[in-house]
Every structure is written in C-alpha cells, then in structure tokens.
C-alpha cells in the first residue's frame, strides 16, 4: 500500500487543500459541504488538556463541530485504544464547570485505514454507540467512519477515472496510486484537485529521492555486515576461557 501517515497528514492539513478535506468529511459523514465548511476551523491537534495527556496529538482536528481525521497505516490494538482516547479527550475538553452538558458538540471521527478493520470486504464502515440486540442508537454524540483504503488498491485506475469528483473512492484513490502520471491523468482536470495532486507529486518525489537505493548493493552490504558480526562472534567465543 502507498499511504504514508505523514504524507496524508501534510496534504489534509494544508490550507490550499482545504476543499479536498471538506469534501472527504462531507461525503464520509453524509453532510452538505457548506454545512461542513461553515462549521469548521483547523485547531491545535493536541487534544490533551492535562499534563499527563500533553503528547496525545491527532492527525487532523477541526471544530466548531469536532471533526477528527486519523490516518492508520498498520493495525494494532494499541492504535485502536489511542483513537478511542482521542474521542474521550475531545469529550472531556468540552466540559466547563457550571455549564452542564447540553452544549457538548458531536465528535465525528473519520479513520483512513490502510487495512480492512472489520474484514467484511467493504469500503466504508459506520459506527455509533447503540444497544446491541435492537440496534437502537444510544445517543448522537459520537460517530466513527472507518474507510478501508485497501479496498481501492484492487481497483484499476482506468475504472476510477469513470467516477466523478463527488465520489469518495475517486477522491481517496489519490493515496493508493503510487504513479505520478496516473494521478495526473485522474485529477489534473479538476480545479480543486490540481493543487492536491501537485502537492502529492512533490512529496512523493522527495520521498523517492530520500529513499533511493540500489537493491543489489543493499543486499551485498547486508551480507557483508552479517559476515562481520559472525566473525566477531566466533573470535569472542575463541577468546573466552
């Protein structure tokens, strides 16, 4: 998979890519774009307001309503707990002594996952707190959308080209398409995506330059280092009484 957390975070936090982020949030949560636009502003992504929570930082956090976007590259139990802690912290930070609880805003969390969290082969999963047997929503304070980006890796870019700019799969294919020329072919004719596509190209170009290596040379060096370690180990064993 192509998605890297720091790349997605940089794109989604960039002011010039704000229309892209707004459309992702609106389509994920079945909201009108203008409703999202007028109700959000980018805020400090540090969600903790206590000393022991200082280093809890989300990937993308917007309010007046709370919209939190998390980018999850690999599944791990600790990561799941971390994401739940973010939601809890966003609830706690709204508490004001003497004001009660009626002013609390809904927490909307969109998880961009590099894996299929529920293993049902779906692109999008929607979760709320509800009663288990009759599936009645307990309250409307939390909504979590998990998007399975691995689903998109099995779709040819020629198929994605047939979708339009109001399709969530079309928008997010950007993060699983590793070829600049294909991304350009899909997105360059759409005004608000031109900046996003250009930014992705620059980020991935720099990444490729930073990570470039000769695979054969890398293998030889690894074997050489392994041989050195084996030699040192044998020498140590020989010298031991």
Secondary structure, 3 states (H helix, E strand, C coil): CCCCHHHHHHHHHCHHHHHHHHHHHHHHHCCCHHHHHHCEEECCCECCCCHHHCCCECCEEEEECEEEEEEECCCCHHHHHHHHHHHHHHHHCCCCCCCCCCCCCCEEEEEEECCCCCCCCCCEEEEECECCCCCCECCCCEEEEEEEHHHHHHCCHHHHCCCCCCCHHHHHHHHCCCCHHHHHHHHCCCHHHHHHHHHHHHHHHHHHHHHCCCHHHHHHHHHHHHHHHHHHHHHHHHHCC
